[in-house]
Amino acid sequence: MTNTRTKEGIQVAVGQRWRDLDKRMNRICTVVAVDEQAGKVTMKGAALSKVRIDRMHLLDSYCFLLY
């Protein structure tokens, strides 16, 4: 079973913009691809990076959905 929802139930989709909550970074990333099999997304900020969907939530310090 694949999961493309965050722990808060937000459906992760291409085109969404997320803010990185790492205090060392001040960037906004855009989802450019969703890998349902691996449960990861590819995000474009300054560079392309892959992030596990289960890390995309408010209790973690990674990122939150802007729009």
HTML snippet that shows the backbone in 3Dmol.js (N, CA, C, O; Angstrom):
<script src="https://3Dmol.org/build/3Dmol-min.js"></script>
<div id="view" style="width:600px;height:400px;position:relative"></div>
<script>
const pdb = `
ATOM      1  N   MET A   1       0.846  -1.184   0.000  1.00  0.00           N
ATOM      2  CA  MET A   1       0.000   0.000   0.000  1.00  0.00           C
ATOM      3  C   MET A   1       0.888   1.242   0.000  1.00  0.00           C
ATOM      4  O   MET A   1       1.857   1.323   0.754  1.00  0.00           O
ATOM      5  N   THR A   2       0.557   2.178  -0.827  1.00  0.00           N
ATOM      6  CA  THR A   2       1.337   3.402  -0.905  1.00  0.00           C
ATOM      7  C   THR A   2       0.666   4.489  -0.087  1.00  0.00           C
ATOM      8  O   THR A   2      -0.549   4.483   0.113  1.00  0.00           O
ATOM      9  N   ASN A   3       1.486   5.426   0.384  1.00  0.00           N
ATOM     10  CA  ASN A   3       0.937   6.509   1.176  1.00  0.00           C
ATOM     11  C   ASN A   3       1.544   7.820   0.705  1.00  0.00           C
ATOM     12  O   ASN A   3       2.759   8.010   0.768  1.00  0.00           O
ATOM     13  N   THR A   4       0.706   8.708   0.242  1.00  0.00           N
ATOM     14  CA  THR A   4       1.166  10.025  -0.177  1.00  0.00           C
ATOM     15  C   THR A   4       0.572  11.111   0.713  1.00  0.00           C
ATOM     16  O   THR A   4       0.444  12.263   0.298  1.00  0.00           O
ATOM     17  N   ARG A   5       0.212  10.738   1.934  1.00  0.00           N
ATOM     18  CA  ARG A   5      -0.322  11.698   2.904  1.00  0.00           C
ATOM     19  C   ARG A   5       0.651  11.862   4.062  1.00  0.00           C
ATOM     20  O   ARG A   5       1.328  10.917   4.466  1.00  0.00           O
ATOM     21  N   THR A   6       0.705  13.087   4.588  1.00  0.00           N
ATOM     22  CA  THR A   6       1.534  13.355   5.756  1.00  0.00           C
ATOM     23  C   THR A   6       0.831  12.829   6.998  1.00  0.00           C
ATOM     24  O   THR A   6      -0.298  12.345   6.915  1.00  0.00           O
ATOM     25  N   LYS A   7       1.489  12.921   8.148  1.00  0.00           N
ATOM     26  CA  LYS A   7       0.871  12.464   9.396  1.00  0.00           C
ATOM     27  C   LYS A   7      -0.363  13.281   9.759  1.00  0.00           C
ATOM     28  O   LYS A   7      -1.243  12.797  10.471  1.00  0.00           O
ATOM     29  N   GLU A   8      -0.430  14.522   9.270  1.00  0.00           N
ATOM     30  CA  GLU A   8      -1.612  15.366   9.508  1.00  0.00           C
ATOM     31  C   GLU A   8      -2.711  15.112   8.491  1.00  0.00           C
ATOM     32  O   GLU A   8      -3.789  15.700   8.586  1.00  0.00           O
ATOM     33  N   GLY A   9      -2.452  14.233   7.505  1.00  0.00           N
ATOM     34  CA  GLY A   9      -3.454  13.894   6.514  1.00  0.00           C
ATOM     35  C   GLY A   9      -3.431  14.748   5.264  1.00  0.00           C
ATOM     36  O   GLY A   9      -4.357  14.680   4.455  1.00  0.00           O
ATOM     37  N   ILE A  10      -2.387  15.555   5.087  1.00  0.00           N
ATOM     38  CA  ILE A  10      -2.281  16.396   3.897  1.00  0.00           C
ATOM     39  C   ILE A  10      -1.842  15.535   2.718  1.00  0.00           C
ATOM     40  O   ILE A  10      -0.824  14.847   2.793  1.00  0.00           O
ATOM     41  N   GLN A  11      -2.596  15.572   1.646  1.00  0.00           N
ATOM     42  CA  GLN A  11      -2.245  14.847   0.418  1.00  0.00           C
ATOM     43  C   GLN A  11      -1.108  15.591  -0.262  1.00  0.00           C
ATOM     44  O   GLN A  11      -1.269  16.753  -0.635  1.00  0.00           O
ATOM     45  N   VAL A  12       0.042  14.940  -0.432  1.00  0.00           N
ATOM     46  CA  VAL A  12       1.195  15.566  -1.083  1.00  0.00           C
ATOM     47  C   VAL A  12       1.039  15.410  -2.588  1.00  0.00           C
ATOM     48  O   VAL A  12       0.809  14.309  -3.089  1.00  0.00           O
ATOM     49  N   ALA A  13       1.167  16.531  -3.310  1.00  0.00           N
ATOM     50  CA  ALA A  13       0.964  16.519  -4.756  1.00  0.00           C
ATOM     51  C   ALA A  13       1.984  17.427  -5.445  1.00  0.00           C
ATOM     52  O   ALA A  13       2.539  18.346  -4.842  1.00  0.00           O
ATOM     53  N   VAL A  14       2.207  17.141  -6.706  1.00  0.00           N
ATOM     54  CA  VAL A  14       3.119  17.947  -7.513  1.00  0.00           C
ATOM     55  C   VAL A  14       2.602  19.390  -7.568  1.00  0.00           C
ATOM     56  O   VAL A  14       1.404  19.626  -7.723  1.00  0.00           O
ATOM     57  N   GLY A  15       3.521  20.345  -7.439  1.00  0.00           N
ATOM     58  CA  GLY A  15       3.172  21.757  -7.492  1.00  0.00           C
ATOM     59  C   GLY A  15       3.013  22.412  -6.134  1.00  0.00           C
ATOM     60  O   GLY A  15       3.016  23.640  -6.048  1.00  0.00           O
ATOM     61  N   GLN A  16       2.873  21.634  -5.069  1.00  0.00           N
ATOM     62  CA  GLN A  16       2.753  22.219  -3.741  1.00  0.00           C
ATOM     63  C   GLN A  16       4.071  22.872  -3.351  1.00  0.00           C
ATOM     64  O   GLN A  16       5.142  22.451  -3.787  1.00  0.00           O
ATOM     65  N   ARG A  17       3.973  23.917  -2.514  1.00  0.00           N
ATOM     66  CA  ARG A  17       5.167  24.610  -2.039  1.00  0.00           C
ATOM     67  C   ARG A  17       5.254  24.428  -0.533  1.00  0.00           C
ATOM     68  O   ARG A  17       4.280  24.643   0.188  1.00  0.00           O
ATOM     69  N   TRP A  18       6.440  24.027  -0.065  1.00  0.00           N
ATOM     70  CA  TRP A  18       6.682  23.747   1.341  1.00  0.00           C
ATOM     71  C   TRP A  18       7.836  24.602   1.830  1.00  0.00           C
ATOM     72  O   TRP A  18       8.806  24.814   1.102  1.00  0.00           O
ATOM     73  N   ARG A  19       7.737  25.100   3.065  1.00  0.00           N
ATOM     74  CA  ARG A  19       8.830  25.863   3.666  1.00  0.00           C
ATOM     75  C   ARG A  19       9.683  24.924   4.511  1.00  0.00           C
ATOM     76  O   ARG A  19       9.163  24.132   5.297  1.00  0.00           O
ATOM     77  N   ASP A  20      10.986  25.021   4.340  1.00  0.00           N
ATOM     78  CA  ASP A  20      11.938  24.247   5.121  1.00  0.00           C
ATOM     79  C   ASP A  20      12.039  24.868   6.512  1.00  0.00           C
ATOM     80  O   ASP A  20      12.278  26.069   6.630  1.00  0.00           O
ATOM     81  N   LEU A  21      11.861  24.077   7.557  1.00  0.00           N
ATOM     82  CA  LEU A  21      11.899  24.591   8.922  1.00  0.00           C
ATOM     83  C   LEU A  21      13.278  24.501   9.564  1.00  0.00           C
ATOM     84  O   LEU A  21      13.438  24.866  10.728  1.00  0.00           O
ATOM     85  N   ASP A  22      14.262  24.028   8.838  1.00  0.00           N
ATOM     86  CA  ASP A  22      15.624  23.990   9.358  1.00  0.00           C
ATOM     87  C   ASP A  22      16.086  25.430   9.565  1.00  0.00           C
ATOM     88  O   ASP A  22      16.070  26.230   8.630  1.00  0.00           O
ATOM     89  N   LYS A  23      16.499  25.760  10.792  1.00  0.00           N
ATOM     90  CA  LYS A  23      16.874  27.135  11.109  1.00  0.00           C
ATOM     91  C   LYS A  23      18.087  27.611  10.312  1.00  0.00           C
ATOM     92  O   LYS A  23      18.294  28.814  10.153  1.00  0.00           O
ATOM     93  N   ARG A  24      18.877  26.682   9.819  1.00  0.00           N
ATOM     94  CA  ARG A  24      20.054  27.059   9.028  1.00  0.00           C
ATOM     95  C   ARG A  24      19.672  27.414   7.597  1.00  0.00           C
ATOM     96  O   ARG A  24      20.446  28.054   6.886  1.00  0.00           O
ATOM     97  N   MET A  25      18.490  27.004   7.179  1.00  0.00           N
ATOM     98  CA  MET A  25      18.024  27.254   5.817  1.00  0.00           C
ATOM     99  C   MET A  25      16.820  28.179   5.872  1.00  0.00           C
ATOM    100  O   MET A  25      16.044  28.148   6.828  1.00  0.00           O
ATOM    101  N   ASN A  26      16.670  28.986   4.862  1.00  0.00           N
ATOM    102  CA  ASN A  26      15.464  29.793   4.733  1.00  0.00           C
ATOM    103  C   ASN A  26      15.008  29.633   3.294  1.00  0.00           C
ATOM    104  O   ASN A  26      15.173  30.532   2.469  1.00  0.00           O
ATOM    105  N   ARG A  27      14.427  28.466   3.005  1.00  0.00           N
ATOM    106  CA  ARG A  27      14.077  28.199   1.614  1.00  0.00           C
ATOM    107  C   ARG A  27      12.656  27.676   1.498  1.00  0.00           C
ATOM    108  O   ARG A  27      12.073  27.142   2.441  1.00  0.00           O
ATOM    109  N   ILE A  28      12.134  27.854   0.309  1.00  0.00           N
ATOM    110  CA  ILE A  28      10.833  27.308  -0.041  1.00  0.00           C
ATOM    111  C   ILE A  28      11.073  26.319  -1.168  1.00  0.00           C
ATOM    112  O   ILE A  28      11.735  26.636  -2.156  1.00  0.00           O
ATOM    113  N   CYS A  29      10.529  25.119  -1.014  1.00  0.00           N
ATOM    114  CA  CYS A  29      10.723  24.061  -2.001  1.00  0.00           C
ATOM    115  C   CYS A  29       9.403  23.749  -2.685  1.00  0.00           C
ATOM    116  O   CYS A  29       8.336  23.866  -2.081  1.00  0.00           O
ATOM    117  N   THR A  30       9.482  23.353  -3.940  1.00  0.00           N
ATOM    118  CA  THR A  30       8.319  22.967  -4.726  1.00  0.00           C
ATOM    119  C   THR A  30       8.392  21.487  -5.021  1.00  0.00           C
ATOM    120  O   THR A  30       9.440  20.994  -5.437  1.00  0.00           O
ATOM    121  N   VAL A  31       7.293  20.759  -4.814  1.00  0.00           N
ATOM    122  CA  VAL A  31       7.242  19.335  -5.121  1.00  0.00           C
ATOM    123  C   VAL A  31       7.192  19.173  -6.632  1.00  0.00           C
ATOM    124  O   VAL A  31       6.285  19.686  -7.288  1.00  0.00           O
ATOM    125  N   VAL A  32       8.178  18.452  -7.191  1.00  0.00           N
ATOM    126  CA  VAL A  32       8.218  18.251  -8.646  1.00  0.00           C
ATOM    127  C   VAL A  32       7.887  16.817  -9.036  1.00  0.00           C
ATOM    128  O   VAL A  32       7.577  16.555 -10.198  1.00  0.00           O
ATOM    129  N   ALA A  33       7.946  15.877  -8.082  1.00  0.00           N
ATOM    130  CA  ALA A  33       7.594  14.482  -8.367  1.00  0.00           C
ATOM    131  C   ALA A  33       7.240  13.781  -7.067  1.00  0.00           C
ATOM    132  O   ALA A  33       7.795  14.086  -6.012  1.00  0.00           O
ATOM    133  N   VAL A  34       6.306  12.831  -7.155  1.00  0.00           N
ATOM    134  CA  VAL A  34       5.910  12.018  -6.001  1.00  0.00           C
ATOM    135  C   VAL A  34       6.132  10.560  -6.362  1.00  0.00           C
ATOM    136  O   VAL A  34       5.564  10.064  -7.334  1.00  0.00           O
ATOM    137  N   ASP A  35       6.965   9.866  -5.576  1.00  0.00           N
ATOM    138  CA  ASP A  35       7.235   8.443  -5.777  1.00  0.00           C
ATOM    139  C   ASP A  35       6.376   7.667  -4.786  1.00  0.00           C
ATOM    140  O   ASP A  35       6.755   7.497  -3.627  1.00  0.00           O
ATOM    141  N   GLU A  36       5.229   7.201  -5.240  1.00  0.00           N
ATOM    142  CA  GLU A  36       4.286   6.523  -4.350  1.00  0.00           C
ATOM    143  C   GLU A  36       4.841   5.208  -3.818  1.00  0.00           C
ATOM    144  O   GLU A  36       4.558   4.837  -2.680  1.00  0.00           O
ATOM    145  N   GLN A  37       5.621   4.504  -4.616  1.00  0.00           N
ATOM    146  CA  GLN A  37       6.161   3.214  -4.191  1.00  0.00           C
ATOM    147  C   GLN A  37       7.143   3.365  -3.030  1.00  0.00           C
ATOM    148  O   GLN A  37       7.120   2.577  -2.085  1.00  0.00           O
ATOM    149  N   ALA A  38       8.003   4.376  -3.105  1.00  0.00           N
ATOM    150  CA  ALA A  38       9.012   4.589  -2.068  1.00  0.00           C
ATOM    151  C   ALA A  38       8.525   5.513  -0.953  1.00  0.00           C
ATOM    152  O   ALA A  38       9.169   5.607   0.092  1.00  0.00           O
ATOM    153  N   GLY A  39       7.404   6.192  -1.158  1.00  0.00           N
ATOM    154  CA  GLY A  39       6.896   7.134  -0.163  1.00  0.00           C
ATOM    155  C   GLY A  39       7.774   8.370  -0.044  1.00  0.00           C
ATOM    156  O   GLY A  39       7.956   8.912   1.046  1.00  0.00           O
ATOM    157  N   LYS A  40       8.324   8.815  -1.188  1.00  0.00           N
ATOM    158  CA  LYS A  40       9.210   9.972  -1.191  1.00  0.00           C
ATOM    159  C   LYS A  40       8.744  10.986  -2.224  1.00  0.00           C
ATOM    160  O   LYS A  40       8.025  10.659  -3.169  1.00  0.00           O
ATOM    161  N   VAL A  41       9.173  12.224  -2.017  1.00  0.00           N
ATOM    162  CA  VAL A  41       8.922  13.267  -2.999  1.00  0.00           C
ATOM    163  C   VAL A  41      10.251  13.867  -3.431  1.00  0.00           C
ATOM    164  O   VAL A  41      11.220  13.866  -2.672  1.00  0.00           O
ATOM    165  N   THR A  42      10.287  14.372  -4.643  1.00  0.00           N
ATOM    166  CA  THR A  42      11.443  15.131  -5.113  1.00  0.00           C
ATOM    167  C   THR A  42      11.042  16.594  -5.049  1.00  0.00           C
ATOM    168  O   THR A  42      10.018  17.001  -5.599  1.00  0.00           O
ATOM    169  N   MET A  43      11.869  17.379  -4.366  1.00  0.00           N
ATOM    170  CA  MET A  43      11.581  18.796  -4.179  1.00  0.00           C
ATOM    171  C   MET A  43      12.675  19.624  -4.806  1.00  0.00           C
ATOM    172  O   MET A  43      13.845  19.243  -4.803  1.00  0.00           O
ATOM    173  N   LYS A  44      12.276  20.771  -5.349  1.00  0.00           N
ATOM    174  CA  LYS A  44      13.244  21.686  -5.939  1.00  0.00           C
ATOM    175  C   LYS A  44      13.270  22.961  -5.124  1.00  0.00           C
ATOM    176  O   LYS A  44      12.273  23.674  -5.010  1.00  0.00           O
ATOM    177  N   GLY A  45      14.431  23.230  -4.562  1.00  0.00           N
ATOM    178  CA  GLY A  45      14.695  24.497  -3.880  1.00  0.00           C
ATOM    179  C   GLY A  45      15.869  25.088  -4.618  1.00  0.00           C
ATOM    180  O   GLY A  45      15.745  25.470  -5.782  1.00  0.00           O
ATOM    181  N   ALA A  46      17.005  25.168  -3.960  1.00  0.00           N
ATOM    182  CA  ALA A  46      18.232  25.565  -4.656  1.00  0.00           C
ATOM    183  C   ALA A  46      18.725  24.419  -5.530  1.00  0.00           C
ATOM    184  O   ALA A  46      19.360  24.641  -6.561  1.00  0.00           O
ATOM    185  N   ALA A  47      18.429  23.194  -5.110  1.00  0.00           N
ATOM    186  CA  ALA A  47      18.807  21.995  -5.860  1.00  0.00           C
ATOM    187  C   ALA A  47      17.698  20.969  -5.680  1.00  0.00           C
ATOM    188  O   ALA A  47      16.814  21.154  -4.843  1.00  0.00           O
ATOM    189  N   LEU A  48      17.733  19.895  -6.449  1.00  0.00           N
ATOM    190  CA  LEU A  48      16.753  18.822  -6.279  1.00  0.00           C
ATOM    191  C   LEU A  48      17.131  17.982  -5.074  1.00  0.00           C
ATOM    192  O   LEU A  48      18.308  17.685  -4.869  1.00  0.00           O
ATOM    193  N   SER A  49      16.154  17.599  -4.279  1.00  0.00           N
ATOM    194  CA  SER A  49      16.402  16.724  -3.139  1.00  0.00           C
ATOM    195  C   SER A  49      15.198  15.814  -2.952  1.00  0.00           C
ATOM    196  O   SER A  49      14.070  16.169  -3.294  1.00  0.00           O
ATOM    197  N   LYS A  50      15.460  14.630  -2.402  1.00  0.00           N
ATOM    198  CA  LYS A  50      14.385  13.676  -2.108  1.00  0.00           C
ATOM    199  C   LYS A  50      14.126  13.669  -0.614  1.00  0.00           C
ATOM    200  O   LYS A  50      15.053  13.676   0.197  1.00  0.00           O
ATOM    201  N   VAL A  51      12.843  13.656  -0.265  1.00  0.00           N
ATOM    202  CA  VAL A  51      12.426  13.699   1.132  1.00  0.00           C
ATOM    203  C   VAL A  51      11.365  12.640   1.343  1.00  0.00           C
ATOM    204  O   VAL A  51      10.468  12.481   0.515  1.00  0.00           O
ATOM    205  N   ARG A  52      11.461  11.905   2.461  1.00  0.00           N
ATOM    206  CA  ARG A  52      10.416  10.950   2.803  1.00  0.00           C
ATOM    207  C   ARG A  52       9.160  11.716   3.216  1.00  0.00           C
ATOM    208  O   ARG A  52       9.234  12.709   3.939  1.00  0.00           O
ATOM    209  N   ILE A  53       8.028  11.247   2.754  1.00  0.00           N
ATOM    210  CA  ILE A  53       6.758  11.918   3.054  1.00  0.00           C
ATOM    211  C   ILE A  53       6.480  11.909   4.551  1.00  0.00           C
ATOM    212  O   ILE A  53       5.903  12.865   5.067  1.00  0.00           O
ATOM    213  N   ASP A  54       6.874  10.860   5.259  1.00  0.00           N
ATOM    214  CA  ASP A  54       6.594  10.821   6.703  1.00  0.00           C
ATOM    215  C   ASP A  54       7.406  11.849   7.493  1.00  0.00           C
ATOM    216  O   ASP A  54       7.159  12.029   8.686  1.00  0.00           O
ATOM    217  N   ARG A  55       8.366  12.527   6.862  1.00  0.00           N
ATOM    218  CA  ARG A  55       9.103  13.610   7.525  1.00  0.00           C
ATOM    219  C   ARG A  55       8.465  14.969   7.280  1.00  0.00           C
ATOM    220  O   ARG A  55       8.915  15.970   7.838  1.00  0.00           O
ATOM    221  N   MET A  56       7.447  15.019   6.472  1.00  0.00           N
ATOM    222  CA  MET A  56       6.820  16.286   6.111  1.00  0.00           C
ATOM    223  C   MET A  56       5.636  16.560   7.025  1.00  0.00           C
ATOM    224  O   MET A  56       4.482  16.367   6.642  1.00  0.00           O
ATOM    225  N   HIS A  57       5.938  17.016   8.248  1.00  0.00           N
ATOM    226  CA  HIS A  57       4.864  17.344   9.178  1.00  0.00           C
ATOM    227  C   HIS A  57       5.364  18.336  10.215  1.00  0.00           C
ATOM    228  O   HIS A  57       6.568  18.564  10.335  1.00  0.00           O
ATOM    229  N   LEU A  58       4.443  18.923  10.959  1.00  0.00           N
ATOM    230  CA  LEU A  58       4.779  20.020  11.861  1.00  0.00           C
ATOM    231  C   LEU A  58       5.564  19.594  13.093  1.00  0.00           C
ATOM    232  O   LEU A  58       6.320  20.400  13.634  1.00  0.00           O
ATOM    233  N   LEU A  59       5.414  18.368  13.551  1.00  0.00           N
ATOM    234  CA  LEU A  59       6.119  17.957  14.757  1.00  0.00           C
ATOM    235  C   LEU A  59       7.591  17.683  14.480  1.00  0.00           C
ATOM    236  O   LEU A  59       8.404  17.658  15.404  1.00  0.00           O
ATOM    237  N   ASP A  60       7.928  17.481  13.239  1.00  0.00           N
ATOM    238  CA  ASP A  60       9.310  17.312  12.825  1.00  0.00           C
ATOM    239  C   ASP A  60       9.837  18.702  12.482  1.00  0.00           C
ATOM    240  O   ASP A  60       9.056  19.649  12.389  1.00  0.00           O
ATOM    241  N   SER A  61      11.117  18.835  12.297  1.00  0.00           N
ATOM    242  CA  SER A  61      11.650  20.153  11.983  1.00  0.00           C
ATOM    243  C   SER A  61      11.952  20.288  10.506  1.00  0.00           C
ATOM    244  O   SER A  61      12.781  21.113  10.124  1.00  0.00           O
ATOM    245  N   TYR A  62      11.292  19.488   9.650  1.00  0.00           N
ATOM    246  CA  TYR A  62      11.661  19.566   8.241  1.00  0.00           C
ATOM    247  C   TYR A  62      10.901  20.653   7.481  1.00  0.00           C
ATOM    248  O   TYR A  62      11.510  21.648   7.088  1.00  0.00           O
ATOM    249  N   CYS A  63       9.626  20.503   7.267  1.00  0.00           N
ATOM    250  CA  CYS A  63       8.942  21.487   6.431  1.00  0.00           C
ATOM    251  C   CYS A  63       7.443  21.489   6.677  1.00  0.00           C
ATOM    252  O   CYS A  63       6.905  20.561   7.280  1.00  0.00           O
ATOM    253  N   PHE A  64       6.769  22.535   6.209  1.00  0.00           N
ATOM    254  CA  PHE A  64       5.315  22.575   6.282  1.00  0.00           C
ATOM    255  C   PHE A  64       4.750  23.177   5.007  1.00  0.00           C
ATOM    256  O   PHE A  64       5.427  23.928   4.306  1.00  0.00           O
ATOM    257  N   LEU A  65       3.503  22.838   4.717  1.00  0.00           N
ATOM    258  CA  LEU A  65       2.847  23.249   3.486  1.00  0.00           C
ATOM    259  C   LEU A  65       2.504  24.732   3.518  1.00  0.00           C
ATOM    260  O   LEU A  65       1.906  25.227   4.474  1.00  0.00           O
ATOM    261  N   LEU A  66       2.895  25.434   2.450  1.00  0.00           N
ATOM    262  CA  LEU A  66       2.515  26.843   2.295  1.00  0.00           C
ATOM    263  C   LEU A  66       1.226  26.951   1.496  1.00  0.00           C
ATOM    264  O   LEU A  66       0.258  27.560   1.951  1.00  0.00           O
ATOM    265  N   TYR A  67       1.211  26.359   0.302  1.00  0.00           N
ATOM    266  CA  TYR A  67       0.011  26.354  -0.553  1.00  0.00           C
ATOM    267  C   TYR A  67       0.191  25.370  -1.657  1.00  0.00           C
ATOM    268  O   TYR A  67      -0.700  25.207  -2.491  1.00  0.00           O
TER     269      TYR A  67
END
`;
const viewer = $3Dmol.createViewer("view");
viewer.addModel(pdb, "pdb");
viewer.setStyle({}, {cartoon: {color: "spectrum"}});
viewer.zoomTo();
viewer.render();
</script>
